[in-house]
Amino acid sequence: MDTYDFLTDPRTPTLSERREMREQFAREHDTWLRRLRELAEEHAVDDDFPAFLLATQPFEDLARRIGRAATRAELATEVADEVDWFLQAFADYLRTQDGEDAFPEPRRLTG
């Protein structure tokens, strides 16, 4: 895996590389998974959710803004919204790469 590709787009690693990263970040994964379950609004956070991503460079800003919040009520509204986006966008990160297109091409008008 090219580390620099991951720094620009966390969807670059293959599914097997993602699973390897999950193992490499096991401690961080467990810590963030517990926290995300307290910070999520209505989303159930599955055991295979890639919580470890919050310990990586692409998500360091989100992790910093979450700070020490232990409950959703302690998050600023915009941070809570971003947590919701994160939970939705990466729900299948360790399951499949189907449908992942970080930079889809705009639809072209025909005629």
PyMOL commands that set and color helices and strands:
alter all, ss='L'
color gray80, all
select helices_A, chain A and resi 3-8+15-24+26-39+51-55+57-66+72-74+77-89
alter helices_A, ss='H'
color red, helices_A
deselect
rebuild
show_as cartoon
